[in-house]
Amino acid sequence: MMTKHFLYTLLFGLLIVSCGEEQTSKSINPIAVNIVNITQDNGVDSNSEKFPGIIKPIKTANVSFQVAGDITKLPVNLGDYVKKGQLIAAIDPSIYNAQYEANKAQANLAKENFTRINNVFQKGSIAEIRMLEAKSNYEQAQSALNAASKNVNHTKLTAPFSGYISNKLMESGDVASPGRPIVELVDLSKVQAIISLSDHEINNYKTGSKANIYVPTLNQTFSGTLTEIAVQSESQTPVYTAKITVNNPDLILKPGMTCTNIIEDKINTVSDTSKQTFKLPIDVVSITNEGQNFVYVVNTENQTAQRKIVEIGKLYNDGIEIKSGLAIGDKVITSGYHKLTNNTPIKILTK
């Protein structure tokens, strides 16, 4: 019996030792991770948000004739700069000159007739109605002459303002008609950055606010002013158009360039620092089975990963807004997080 008890005791001891060795062999190695420290630099400024936009001319005009005719001159080309009043195109004026001469002769005759009849009327030798008829005929003839004179002037098309020929729609030899555009003229001395504001943002801004416009193509930032905000949304969408006007003296801002815009002086902002929001890379934010968003932060007491539930906000080109759940001083894990669970030991990699 003593021998059996001794054997059982020995086997039990060996079992405990083997279990201890097995547990030791299954100990979790720390996961190597990178982190980002939450500081003021990660903060999202609630008073200046970024809006994508596109550059457009401040003034555009489709220049057309007011009379019809064959185009005989079109001395401008695409991209040319023209000054206000400079000739853009001309049509054959012969028919309008003929009309003018005919109306001029009728006006002269009506004037002479009215002068003669009026002299007779002043002497009391003719009825007043004859004088009034002659006066009316003269006035009608003079009006027709003025219209004919304007038609002659309209055979020459001049620039309504100084600018650049951005599009040429007709050529010499084509037949022009009233209202049909000949060229498109744009004023580039100032341009506008066109942006869209949602129905949640439209009441947060007012005209006159300063704005900064960054153009990636030029790698430059320009100062501008918010000059227009639509009061009605676009069709079928809760989006409102706003325009930021920018001086363009060097003409380096061209229509069609993309830009990123920051508007200052936001209205209805909350200056409570406890509600400060932050911006993180979008891929570090995960989601639970219950639909909650979370990130992993470093528990500095035991060097483990700790899951933190966060509330996300707006999506930006370079990250996503974290509205709540993080504070300045937190160390958010930005790599290796897909291997983590709550309380997983970690090893922070030094850069």
C-alpha positions, 0 to 999 in steps of 0.5 A: 500500500505504501508503494502505491501511495508513493507512486500516485504522489509521484505521478501527481507531482509530475502532472503538475510540473508538466502543466506548469511547463505547458502554461509557460510554453503558451505564454503570450508574446507582446505584439509590436505596435506603432502609436500616435500621441493625441495632442493639440496637433491632432485636433480638428479646429471647429472654427475652420473646416475644409471644403473641396472646391473648384476654381471658376471665373468671376465673370463669364459672357457669351458674346453675340451679335444683335443683328444677323449677317455674314461674319467678315472679320473675327480677329481674335483667337483662343486664349487672346486677351482683349480690352473693353471695347476692342473689336471681336468680330464684324458682319457685312454692314452693307444692308444696314448702311442702305437701310440707314441711308433710306431712313435718313432721307425719310427723316429729312423729308419728314423734318422739312414737311413738319417745319413748313406746316408748323410755320403755316400753323403758327400764322393760323392758316392751317388746322392744328391736326395737320401740324400734329400729323406732320410732327408725328410723321417726323418723330416716327421717321427720326425713331426709325433713323435711330434704330437703323443707326444702331443696327449699323453700330451692331455690325461690329461686336466689341468686348463688354469687359476686359478678359480672355477668349476662353472659347471660340464658337464661330469663324469668319464666313459663318452666318451670325444671328441675334443671340447666337454666341460668337466667343466666350469671354472670361474675366480672370482678374478675380476668380471664385472657389465654388464649394458646397455646404450641407444643410447642417453647415449652411447656417454656420457661415456668413458672407464677408468671412475670410477664407484660405484656398489651397491649390494642390496643382500650384502648391500655394495658398491664397487669401479670399473672402466668402462673398456668396451663399445660396439661400436655396439648395440644389435640386433634389439634394440638401446642398447649398452652393457658396462662392469664395472670391480670390484676387488673381493679379498674376493670372495663375489661377485657372478655371477648372483647378481643384482646391481645398478651402478653409473658412474662418469665423464659424458661427455657432461654435462651442468653445468647450475644450472638453468637447475637443475633437481629434483626427486619426487615420481612418483604418485604425478605427474598428467596429464591434459586432454591436456596431460601436466604433473603437480604437486601441490605446496603450494602458501605460500601467501594464503595457497592454492594449486597451479598447476604447469606444469612440464616436466618429464624425466627419470624414476628411481626405486625410483621416476621420474625426473622433468626436468623443472617447479620446483625450489629449495624452492618449496613445492610439495604436496605429499598427498591429491593431488587427492582432490585438484583443483587450489587455493584449501585451504590447511592445511599442516600436520606436521610430 
